[in-house]
Amino acid sequence: QVQLVESGGGLVQPGGSLRLSCTPSTTISSATNMGWYRQRPGEERLWVTTIMKSGTTYAKAMKGRFTVSVDTAENTVYPEMNSLKVEATALYYCNMYSGPTWVWGLGTQVTVSS
């Protein structure tokens, strides 16, 4: 089974930044489809971004605050979260398409608090 290892979450002060990561057990290529979601306690899981061959797309509310890069040498996707607010506190999940379904990581907790 494909495995996704997430990291980078933690406690950060408002206005701070965090760099999350997602490393799959398979090699990232131009054909790889990956994404990130966030979920607050008691709420539905919401789409944040998707990385595909055609390019990277972001949820409207996340534009300018969530930027994704790919390091092929490390085989890792790095979302950079900037200007963090308290409402950004949530579990953040990485996923990847591995036909015929999408595989999910276990999530990494981001807590924004002073």
N, C-alpha and C positions, 0 to 999 in steps of 0.2 A: 504494500500500500504506500502511496505517496504520503510523506510526512512534511508538515510545515512547522518550523521552529521560529517562534516569535520572541522578541526581547526588546528592551529599551524603555519599558514603562517604569513609572515610579512617581514620587512626590516632587512637585515643582511649584514654585511660587507664581502667582498671577503675573503675566507679562513675560514669563520665562519661555524656554524652548526645550523640546525633547526630540531625539532622533530615534524612531522605532526601526525595527528590522524584521525581515521575514526571509528565512532561508529554507528553500524546499529541498527535498532529498533527490529530486531530479534536476537536470540542468536547465537553467533558464535560457530560452532561445527567442528568436523573433516570432515564433509561433505560440509562445506562452501567453496565456491570459490569466492575469492575476488581479486581485482587488483588495480593498480594505473597507471594513464596516466598523461602526461603533454602536454600542448598546449601553444605555444608562439603566440603572436598577429599575425594574418594573416597567420598562418601556420596550418597544420593538427595536429590532436591529435595523439600523439605517445605513444605506450605501454612502460611502465617502469618495472612493476613487476606483477606477479600473484602468489597468495597463494592458494594452493590446498592441498588435502589430501596427494598427492604424494610428496609434498614439495614446496618450494618457488623457482621460477625462475626469472631471471633478464634480462633485455635487455643488450646486450653486452657492450654498451657504459656506462652503469650505474654500472657495477660490481665494487665493492670496494668503491663506493661513495653513495650508496643507500642501506640501510640495514633495513629489516622489522622484527619486533617482534610482538607477540600477547600476550596481557594481558587478560586472560580469566576472571579474577576477575572483570576487568573493562569493559569487552566485547568490547575491542577496539584494533584496529590494529595501530601500531606505526611505520611509516617509519622514519628512522634517516638519515638525509642528512648531509654529511660531506665534508669539503674542498670545499665549495661552490664557484663557479665561476660566473661571470656576465652572462654568457650564460645559466645558470640554471634558470634565471628569467622567470617565466611562471605561468600559472594557473595549479594547480595539482588537479586531480580528482580521487576520490575513486569510485570503482564500485563493485557490487556484483551480482552473478547470483541468480535470483529468478524466476525459470522456469515459462514461456518459454523464458524469456528475461533477459538482464542485466540491473540492476538499477544503475543510476548514482547519485552521490552527486552533489552539486552546484559548487564545486571547492573552493580551497583556494589559494590565491595569494602569491607567493614567489618572492621577489625582492632582488636581490643581487647588492649592490651598495655601493661605498665609499663616 
